[in-house]
Amino acid sequence: GQFNLGFIIAGLDKDIFIIDQHATDEKYNFERLQESTVISSQPMVTPQHLELTAVNENILMENLDVFLKNGFKFQIDESAAATQRVKLSHLPISKNWSFGKPDIDELIFMLSESAEGSVLRPSRVRAMFASRACRSSYMIGTSLSKVEMRRLVDHMGQIEQPWNCPHGRPTIRHLVNSSLLD
């Protein structure tokens, strides 16, 4: 059931949990955006040479799909000397958000440190998704039907990290094991 128009009380076996309806919905919406959104890009008037080390240039060139998903496009000149092969040709664009070289540098760093197959987004893109996910989620004060509550609980089982919303708020807390109340 729902408590105080903001929390779902749910049980699993003899354990009782309290679930923050907004934080849970926000986390689900955030992970969906992370996974599925390809950010639009806008062409630059003049492609811009990027100051990259040879290693970072190779990381970028080997992961163009990651940059494309984040709205960055490049012109690659394979015949140019190392550190001179990449020019930025398109920048991500999304309403009031702008992106640039620091986001490229962050993605290169993330690529050098991450496990293969991870969904990689610069922190500013994650912040943009967190903001969008927040605004599109059930708010505290919204009355939910049993079907809506069940959907939110089911969504928790579908996401990779269901424990906190993108802003850090816990989504679920264990209240009690009812066998201790006997």
Secondary structure as UniProt FT lines:
FT   STRAND          2..3
FT   TURN            4..6
FT   STRAND          7..12
FT   TURN            13..14
FT   STRAND          15..20
FT   HELIX           21..36
FT   STRAND          41..49
FT   HELIX           54..62
FT   HELIX           64..69
FT   TURN            70..71
FT   STRAND          73..76
FT   TURN            78..79
FT   TURN            82..83
FT   STRAND          86..94
FT   TURN            95..96
FT   STRAND          97..98
FT   HELIX           101..113
FT   TURN            116..117
FT   HELIX           123..135
FT   TURN            140..141
FT   HELIX           146..156
FT   TURN            157..158
FT   TURN            162..163
FT   TURN            166..167
FT   STRAND          172..177
FT   HELIX           178..181
//
